[in-house]
Amino acid sequence: MVGGRLGDDINAPDSLDKADLREAYERGRRDERGRRKRHPVGMTFTFAAALVGVVILALALVNGSFGRAGEVVDQQLTIAKPMASQAASNAGDQLRQAADKAGSKVADAR
């Protein structure tokens, strides 16, 4: 046929069956989902970095400049560092105590 579209077949149906169309759609979705796997840890780091960026932008807006916002962040980190160090030390001690307690219970059970 002159001027017709390529690939037209006179005997082909004009539309696909709805079930076939739905199945093809779902298969395409599964294929794409398989190609674009996201790692949960990577996504967590991405969201954490975005959250830090939003906080820095808010601090810059409140303080009038990024330099002063950086000073505020540095000051807060200086304050938080000893508290975080102490909390980590306490957590380590508690973990050691729990491990010792569990070990003694296992030894007593034998």
GIBELSUL-V61483 format. One record per run of one state. SS is the DSSP state (helix for helix, strand for strand, loop for the rest). FROM is the first residue (numbers start at 1). TO is the last residue. If there is no record, write none. Layout:
ss/from/to
SS/FROM/TO
SS/FROM/TO
This chain:
ss/from/to
loop/1/17
helix/18/35
loop/36/39
helix/40/63
loop/64/65
helix/66/109
loop/110/110
